[in-house]
Amino acid sequence: MSTWTDNLTMETMAKERANPPFDVRKMSIEHHGSESDLVKKEKFMLEASRDPVFYSADIYDLTKDQIRERTMQRIQRLAHYVTSESVDDFQKRMELMSLLDPGLWTRLGVHYGLFLGAIRSGATPNQFSYWMEKGVIACQGMFGCFGMTELAHGSNVAGLETTAHFDAQTDEFVIHTPNLGATKWWIGGAAQTATHCSVFAQLIVKGKRYGTKTFIVPLRDPKSFQLLPGINIGDIGKKMGRDGIDNGYIQFTNVRIPRAYMLMKHTQVTRDGEVREPPLQQLTYGALLQGRTAMVADAANTAKKALTISVRYAAARRQFKSDAKAQYETQILDYPIHQRRLMPLVAQAVAFGYTALELQRLFEETSQALEALEPGDPNLEATIEKLKETHSTSAGLKAFCTWATLETIDRSRQACGGHGYSSYNGFANMHADFAVHCTWEGDNTILALQAGRFLISAYQDALDGKEQVSAGTKYLNNIEQVLAAKCESDEALDTLDGIDRGWATVAAHAVKKASEDYQACLKA
Ligand SMILES: Cc1cc2nc3c(=O)[nH]c(=O)nc-3n(C[C@H](O)[C@H](O)[C@H](O)COP(=O)(O)OP(=O)(O)OC[C@H]3O[C@@H](n4cnc5c(N)ncnc54)[C@H](O)[C@@H]3O)c2cc1C
């Protein structure tokens, strides 16, 4: 006989939520870093949930064009906060927006994260002021896109073929797409909305190539939105997800820009065509760090979102009676195998959240150190070390956390049975939207290789007795001792120090094995 009652789900949820064994508020504060940050996010969430522009229940049935239009309406709404809120507050608001509408997050992220990030990390102070005055922050007369990838080259940035010839006669650069493969491809915002692009192109002065540098190239008239002479743009069309952003392709045919539109914080080209290169190439690494840092936070938030759905469903869903005398069928959350499917993922998502906070701290510290650098600065070497660490840590974490979160989304879907497959449950869009995090701003495999290279070289240094100063590789100091360490007792793993030492040994063995395998491959 059926034991179904229409309010059983509500009653079950109320029971599950009653008497938690921990203080929920305290836990939330921990997860968000501080009470003030949590309160802010709650305020932003409330505002979005009551604003009709952010109504999302119909999103599953909209066409690409309708989604793009809605994204622009939302951008219009958010533009108000860009100028009225601190950068920190706006970033927090955007972190939540990503959960609500990943396409919107990307649309603004391309402008504020990538385009502005390129200016911030590549412009001289004068150039920075110039572009600020042009309206980058308020998005007034300026909406940027980020033109790195080409049809033929993505991961291999050094292989990009777009050229920037210096014309000493007119004091201009000539930006040109020499062949079809050099067409800028996938460029977010290019198809319909961007007025400017930070273009990565080969700098060529007096016939000599100096590698890939960044140039700000106007694309459209900011009033009429007509393409400027020499600019050819097309729409890439429908994608697997994130249809709110208009990805496009761009071809440049002898487009002339003033010399000052090359970002010259690192490499400079003088009026006479003299090229001054930075003392250390690593200083130019900064541009992509912000995006990777944000993606680790997004991985944590998205995993929590997927797990909120699957764990809640597991509490409400009942299948079979474990006890024939029980009034109701058993909640699937009470099956140990179901707990084992979901709870490690919950723990992982929580750990990603703390990792994201720590990575953000590292990123901010490194950015400040970079911005404070002056010619001949005694802190140069320490800053380079910090930059290398931030680069490899953010690369490794971006790869690991986004791969793991993509898997979490699908495992959450499977944990919801047939209902998980309905688009209206959110998993389909979540998976399709999130998947690209494994590819863009550094394909995960490439980033994992970069992180691996850093770790293997740190291990070799540790073997040679060179002290590791980076927080991320300090565990390699006293390497022999760390490798030989054994867990004294189960109780040791109940303390933070015990867990820390345990992980140091596990990580040291993993890096040792990778290093030995790598050496063996080199010899083979
Ligand atoms: C939706 C979307 C939006 C994007 N937006 C932008 C944007 O706004 N601006 C922009 O500049 N770019 C953008 N991109 C491009 C994105 O950054 C690139 O697609 C990404 O960097 C990967 O480059 P690729 O596509 O050329 O892949 P490839 O580099 O060709 O890689 C293809 C495969 O080969 C593997 N591979 C490559 N080299 C090696 C190697 N040495 N060893 C082992 N494996 C290797 C990779 O792991 C990958 O699996 C976007 C992409 C997408 C999908």
The ligand as an ORCA input file, in Angstrom:
! r2SCAN-3c Opt
* xyz 0 1
  C      33.616     28.934    -24.940
  C      35.026     29.370    -25.155
  C      35.360     30.696    -24.960
  C      36.657     31.143    -25.168
  N      36.944     32.475    -25.020
  C      38.171     32.925    -25.359
  C      38.460     34.322    -25.342
  O      37.620     35.148    -24.984
  N      39.692     34.731    -25.728
  C      40.661     33.845    -26.110
  O      41.755     34.291    -26.442
  N      40.416     32.524    -26.134
  C      39.202     32.039    -25.779
  N      38.938     30.692    -25.815
  C      39.969     29.789    -26.294
  C      40.555     28.892    -25.241
  O      41.320     29.623    -24.322
  C      41.354     27.809    -25.972
  O      40.407     26.997    -26.645
  C      42.209     26.999    -25.047
  O      43.292     27.754    -24.580
  C      42.750     25.734    -25.715
  O      43.378     26.032    -26.921
  P      42.974     25.241    -28.260
  O      41.509     25.280    -28.399
  O      43.784     25.773    -29.365
  O      43.387     23.753    -27.966
  P      44.762     23.050    -28.366
  O      45.900     23.815    -27.809
  O      44.770     22.773    -29.816
  O      44.606     21.691    -27.574
  C      43.830     20.593    -28.068
  C      44.109     19.381    -27.195
  O      45.473     19.012    -27.326
  C      46.100     18.908    -26.063
  N      47.489     19.403    -26.171
  C      47.912     20.540    -26.777
  N      49.247     20.655    -26.667
  C      49.685     19.589    -25.961
  C      50.964     19.153    -25.484
  N      52.072     19.879    -25.692
  N      51.029     18.018    -24.768
  C      49.920     17.301    -24.520
  N      48.680     17.662    -24.938
  C      48.560     18.788    -25.640
  C      45.275     19.799    -25.129
  O      45.347     19.319    -23.801
  C      43.870     19.657    -25.712
  O      43.214     18.562    -25.138
  C      37.657     30.219    -25.566
  C      37.326     28.875    -25.742
  C      36.034     28.447    -25.546
  C      35.699     27.004    -25.772
*
